[in-house]
Amino acid sequence: MTDARAAERGPDTAPLPPIAVLLGGPSAEHDVSIVSGSSIADALAADGATVRQIVLDLAGAWWWLPAGHRRDGRPATAYDDPATMGADGPHLPGAALDRLAAERPVPVVVIALHGPFGEDGTIQAMLDAAGLAYTGSGVAASALGMDKALFKRMCRGLGLPVMDWREIRHDRWRADPDGVARELSAFVAGASDSRLMIKPARLGSSVGMTLAHDSGELAGALDLAFRYDSLALAETYLAGARDLEIAIIGNDPARLETYGPGEIISGHEFYDYAAKYTPGLSETSTRAEVSDGQLAVMHKLARDVYRAIGAEGFARLDFLVSGERIVVSEINTIPGFTPISLFPTLPADGGYTFTDVCRRIVRLALERQAGRSATDLTPTDLPR
């Protein structure tokens, strides 16, 4: 972001409304979400906002943590039973949403839920139905961003560069594993690299991902992916590719702020779950060395993808870069806010601190809610 745009944005010093941070959730990314959500809550509370943290447990029940709660270094697994922390619950989702909507003033909901339910449009639809303002993208963009198969189909249809892939359904795998294996072998036949990246179609944080080096590893890789989803993807592998990320902030498609790229240097053969979350195993840089041409292409592709799925608020675009080749890997509409996450640190080039980023996404949630309220139609407004 240029200095002029930073000056135009100006400092955000106005008080924030009450905040309700949703963290945890009934997905395999529950523990990562605890870290992201508590980091956001701590930052906003330290900045003077009134913040309540609401843990969604693995069964989907809602628990209000005590006012002023801080994680204070507790392991994420400590939240598996919120009752041990004095949390108020469990509450069914409908009752919990009614409770939030009845609060005065009504809080802004910060969604820090990663993975299915929190990132796929489900919680967004529930909050829309309750009339609550929330951070990040709406239902359609969240669902499209979370579903890697649909996302890649959209990108390919728009001419955006993605790795080639095949989709495998669990029922097909169970019925004809030999046939699936033959198809995947034919898929990579003649390729310069016969490795395949196998992953669940609708999950994040590299959960359930395996790099299958040959046909002998396909069965184990697919079985692991199907532990988390009924649809798996098999992607061609880009040897020697760098993992680069762009952060995007904004609602208005014509006024998006883009930052980065940052780079991830994995401590494993690819950036798997252990490489992401084992302290010291991988390295990150907020200033990846790329040419001016590559920088311009990545920022343009990031804006193109963000606009194409109708994203709002914020997101992270992940790229694979090998030589001059740049490939869109995926979009993350609720990127991590953990100590190792690049998304909240990349906007430092635009003058943002971690707390500034948190404040900004809350402001954008309010901005979007105000825009929706201004265009709401009642029956008397409709043409007859």
C-alpha positions in Angstrom: 0.0 0.0 0.0 1.4 3.4 -0.9 2.0 6.2 1.7 -0.9 8.1 0.1 -3.3 5.3 0.8 -2.0 4.8 4.3 -2.6 8.5 5.0 -6.1 8.3 3.4 -7.0 5.4 5.7 -5.7 7.4 8.7 -5.3 6.3 12.3 -8.2 4.3 13.8 -8.7 5.8 17.3 -12.5 5.6 17.6 -13.8 3.2 20.3 -14.9 -0.2 19.1 -18.3 -1.7 19.9 -18.4 -4.8 22.1 -16.7 -7.8 20.5 -17.6 -11.5 20.7 -14.8 -13.7 19.5 -15.8 -17.2 18.3 -13.0 -19.7 18.6 -12.6 -23.5 18.7 -15.3 -25.2 16.6 -16.3 -28.7 15.6 -13.5 -29.3 13.1 -10.0 -30.8 12.9 -8.6 -27.2 13.1 -10.1 -26.6 16.6 -6.8 -26.2 18.3 -5.4 -23.8 15.8 -8.6 -21.7 16.1 -8.1 -21.5 19.9 -4.7 -19.9 19.3 -6.0 -17.5 16.6 -9.1 -16.5 18.5 -7.3 -15.9 21.9 -4.6 -13.8 20.1 -7.2 -11.6 18.6 -9.2 -11.3 21.8 -6.0 -10.4 23.8 -5.0 -7.7 21.3 -8.5 -6.0 21.2 -8.9 -6.2 24.9 -5.5 -4.7 25.5 -6.5 -1.9 23.1 -9.5 -1.0 25.3 -12.3 -3.0 23.6 -14.9 -4.9 25.6 -14.3 -8.5 24.5 -16.0 -11.8 25.3 -14.7 -15.1 24.1 -17.1 -17.9 23.1 -15.7 -21.4 22.7 -17.5 -23.7 20.4 -16.6 -27.2 21.5 -15.9 -30.2 19.3 -19.6 -31.2 19.6 -20.7 -27.8 18.4 -22.0 -26.5 21.8 -21.3 -22.8 22.7 -19.6 -21.7 25.9 -19.1 -18.2 27.2 -15.7 -17.9 28.8 -15.5 -15.7 32.0 -15.2 -11.9 31.3 -11.6 -10.9 31.1 -10.4 -14.5 30.3 -6.9 -14.8 28.9 -5.3 -18.0 27.6 -2.0 -17.1 29.3 0.0 -19.8 27.6 -2.5 -22.6 28.2 -2.3 -25.4 25.6 -5.1 -25.4 23.1 -6.2 -28.8 24.4 -7.1 -27.2 27.7 -10.2 -25.8 26.0 -11.5 -29.3 25.1 -13.7 -29.0 28.2 -14.6 -25.3 28.7 -16.4 -26.1 31.9 -13.0 -26.5 33.6 -12.4 -22.8 33.0 -15.6 -21.7 34.5 -17.3 -21.2 31.1 -21.1 -20.7 30.9 -22.6 -23.5 28.9 -23.2 -25.6 27.0 -25.7 -23.7 24.9 -27.3 -24.9 21.7 -26.5 -22.7 18.6 -30.0 -21.2 18.3 -30.1 -20.1 22.0 -26.5 -18.8 21.7 -27.3 -16.7 18.7 -30.5 -15.4 20.4 -28.4 -14.4 23.4 -25.9 -12.5 21.2 -28.6 -10.7 19.3 -30.3 -9.7 22.5 -27.2 -8.0 24.0 -27.2 -4.2 24.1 -25.2 -2.8 22.5 -25.1 -5.7 20.0 -21.6 -7.1 19.7 -19.6 -7.5 16.5 -18.8 -11.2 16.0 -15.1 -11.9 15.2 -15.0 -15.3 13.5 -11.8 -17.1 14.4 -13.1 -20.5 13.5 -10.9 -22.4 11.0 -12.1 -25.2 8.8 -15.6 -26.7 8.3 -18.5 -25.0 10.1 -16.5 -21.8 10.7 -14.9 -21.1 7.3 -17.3 -22.7 4.9 -20.3 -20.4 5.1 -22.1 -22.3 7.8 -21.6 -20.0 10.8 -21.8 -17.0 8.3 -25.4 -18.1 7.4 -26.3 -18.5 11.0 -25.0 -15.0 11.9 -26.8 -13.5 8.8 -30.0 -15.1 10.0 -29.6 -13.5 13.4 -28.8 -10.1 11.9 -25.4 -9.9 13.5 -22.4 -8.1 12.0 -19.4 -10.4 11.6 -15.8 -10.3 10.3 -14.7 -11.7 6.9 -16.5 -13.0 3.9 -20.2 -13.9 3.5 -21.8 -17.2 2.9 -21.0 -17.7 -0.8 -17.4 -16.5 -0.8 -16.7 -18.6 2.3 -18.1 -21.7 0.8 -16.3 -21.3 -2.5 -13.0 -20.5 -0.8 -13.2 -23.5 1.5 -14.1 -26.0 -1.2 -10.8 -26.6 -3.1 -12.5 -28.4 -5.9 -15.0 -25.7 -6.7 -12.3 -23.0 -6.1 -10.0 -24.6 -8.7 -12.8 -25.1 -11.2 -13.6 -21.4 -10.9 -10.0 -20.3 -11.3 -9.6 -22.5 -14.3 -12.8 -21.2 -15.8 -11.5 -17.7 -15.5 -8.1 -18.5 -16.9 -6.2 -18.2 -13.6 -3.2 -20.5 -13.2 -3.7 -23.5 -11.0 -2.0 -26.9 -10.7 -3.8 -29.7 -12.6 -5.9 -32.0 -10.4 -8.3 -34.9 -10.2 -11.2 -35.3 -7.8 -11.9 -38.6 -6.1 -15.0 -39.3 -4.2 -14.9 -41.7 -1.2 -17.7 -44.0 -2.5 -15.7 -44.4 -5.8 -12.5 -45.2 -3.9 -14.3 -47.8 -1.8 -16.0 -49.4 -4.8 -13.0 -49.4 -7.2 -9.7 -48.6 -5.6 -7.7 -50.3 -8.4 -9.5 -48.3 -11.0 -8.8 -45.0 -9.2 -5.2 -46.0 -8.8 -4.9 -46.7 -12.6 -6.5 -43.3 -13.4 -4.2 -41.4 -11.2 -1.2 -43.3 -12.6 -2.3 -42.3 -16.1 -2.9 -38.8 -14.9 0.8 -38.3 -14.1 2.2 -40.5 -16.9 4.8 -38.6 -18.8 4.9 -35.8 -16.3 8.4 -34.5 -15.3 7.4 -35.2 -11.6 5.1 -38.2 -10.8 4.4 -37.1 -7.2 0.9 -36.2 -6.2 -0.3 -34.0 -3.5 -3.3 -35.7 -1.9 -5.6 -33.6 0.3 -9.2 -33.4 1.7 -11.2 -31.0 -0.5 -12.7 -29.0 2.4 -10.2 -28.5 5.1 -7.2 -26.3 6.0 -4.0 -26.2 8.1 -2.6 -29.0 5.9 -4.7 -31.5 7.9 -5.0 -34.8 6.1 -2.5 -33.9 3.4 0.1 -36.3 2.0 2.7 -36.1 -0.7 2.5 -39.5 -2.5 5.8 -40.2 -4.1 4.6 -43.2 -6.1 1.6 -45.5 -6.7 2.5 -47.5 -3.6 1.7 -44.5 -1.4 -1.6 -43.6 -3.0 -3.8 -45.9 -0.9 -2.5 -44.6 2.4 -2.7 -41.0 1.3 -6.3 -41.3 0.1 -7.4 -43.2 3.2 -6.0 -40.4 5.3 -7.7 -37.7 3.3 -11.0 -39.5 3.5 -10.8 -39.5 7.3 -11.7 -35.8 7.0 -13.8 -35.4 3.9 -15.8 -37.4 1.4 -14.0 -35.8 -1.4 -10.2 -35.8 -2.0 -8.0 -33.9 -4.5 -5.0 -35.3 -6.2 -2.8 -32.4 -7.5 0.2 -32.5 -9.7 3.3 -31.6 -7.7 5.4 -28.5 -8.6 9.0 -29.6 -7.7 11.1 -27.0 -5.9 8.2 -24.5 -5.6 8.4 -21.7 -3.1 5.4 -21.1 -0.8 4.5 -17.4 -1.0 1.5 -15.6 0.5 -0.3 -12.3 -0.1 -2.5 -10.6 2.5 -5.6 -8.7 1.3 -7.8 -6.3 3.3 -10.9 -4.5 2.1 -14.6 -4.7 1.2 -14.7 -2.5 -1.9 -13.3 -4.4 -4.9 -11.9 -1.2 -6.3 -10.0 -0.3 -3.1 -8.3 -3.5 -1.9 -5.1 -3.3 0.1 -2.6 -6.0 -0.8 0.6 -6.8 1.1 3.5 -9.2 0.7 4.5 -11.6 -0.5 5.7 -13.4 2.6 7.5 -16.7 2.3 7.4 -20.0 4.2 10.5 -22.2 4.2 9.2 -25.6 5.4 11.2 -27.8 7.6 9.6 -30.8 5.9 9.4 -31.9 2.3 6.2 -29.9 2.1 4.4 -27.5 4.5 2.4 -30.1 6.4 0.7 -29.8 9.7 3.8 -30.6 11.8 5.9 -28.2 9.7 3.4 -25.4 10.3 2.9 -25.8 14.1 6.1 -27.3 15.5 8.0 -24.4 17.0 11.3 -23.8 15.1 10.7 -26.5 12.4 9.9 -24.0 9.6 10.9 -20.4 8.9 8.9 -17.5 7.6 9.8 -14.2 6.1 7.6 -11.2 5.6 9.7 -10.0 2.7 10.1 -12.7 0.0 12.7 -11.9 -2.7 10.8 -11.7 -6.0 11.3 -9.7 -9.1 9.2 -6.5 -9.7 7.3 -8.4 -12.4 6.5 -11.3 -10.1 5.4 -8.9 -7.4 3.0 -7.2 -9.8 1.6 -10.5 -11.1 1.0 -11.9 -7.6 -0.7 -8.8 -6.4 -2.9 -8.7 -9.5 -3.8 -12.4 -9.2 -4.6 -11.9 -5.5 -7.0 -9.1 -6.3 -8.5 -11.1 -9.2 -9.2 -14.2 -7.0 -10.6 -12.1 -4.1 -13.0 -10.3 -6.4 -13.9 -13.4 -8.3 -15.3 -15.3 -5.2 -16.8 -12.1 -3.8 -14.5 -12.0 -0.7 -14.9 -9.3 1.9 -13.0 -8.1 4.9 -9.8 -9.9 4.6 -8.1 -13.0 3.2 -4.8 -14.7 2.4 -3.8 -15.9 -1.1 -1.3 -18.7 -1.3 0.9 -19.2 -4.3 3.4 -21.7 -5.6 6.3 -20.1 -7.4 8.9 -22.0 -9.4 11.2 -19.9 -11.5 9.0 -17.5 -13.4 6.0 -19.8 -13.0 3.3 -18.5 -10.6 0.4 -20.7 -9.6 -2.6 -19.9 -7.4 -2.7 -22.5 -4.7 -5.7 -21.5 -2.6 -7.5 -18.7 -0.8 -8.0 -18.7 3.0 -10.9 -16.5 4.0 -10.1 -16.9 7.7 -6.4 -17.0 7.8 -4.5 -17.8 11.0 -3.7 -15.2 13.7 -1.2 -17.4 15.5 2.3 -16.3 16.4 3.7 -17.9 13.3 0.9 -16.7 10.9 2.0 -14.4 8.1 -1.4 -12.8 7.4 -1.5 -10.3 10.4 2.2 -9.4 10.0 2.4 -8.7 6.2 0.3 -5.5 6.5 3.2 -3.9 8.6 4.3 -2.4 5.2 1.1 -0.4 5.3 1.7 0.8 8.8 -0.5 -1.8 10.6 0.4 -3.5 13.9 -1.2 -6.8 14.8 -3.8 -4.9 16.8 -4.4 -2.5 13.9 -5.2 -5.5 11.7 -7.7 -6.8 14.3 -9.4 -3.3 14.6 -9.5 -3.0 10.8 -11.3 -6.2 10.2 -13.9 -5.2 12.8 -14.4 -1.8 11.1 -14.9 -3.6 7.8 -17.5 -5.9 9.4 -19.4 -2.8 10.6 -19.0 -1.1 7.2 -20.5 -4.2 5.4 -23.3 -4.5 7.9 -24.2 -0.8 7.4 -24.2 -1.3 3.6 -26.5 -4.2 3.9 -28.9 -2.4 6.2 -29.0 0.5 3.8 -30.1 -1.8 0.9 -32.6 -4.0 2.8 -36.0 -4.1 1.2 -39.2 -4.5 3.1 -42.4 -5.8 1.3 -43.7 -2.2 0.9 -40.4 -1.3 -1.0 -40.9 -4.0 -3.6 -42.4 -3.1 -7.0 -45.9 -4.3 -7.6 
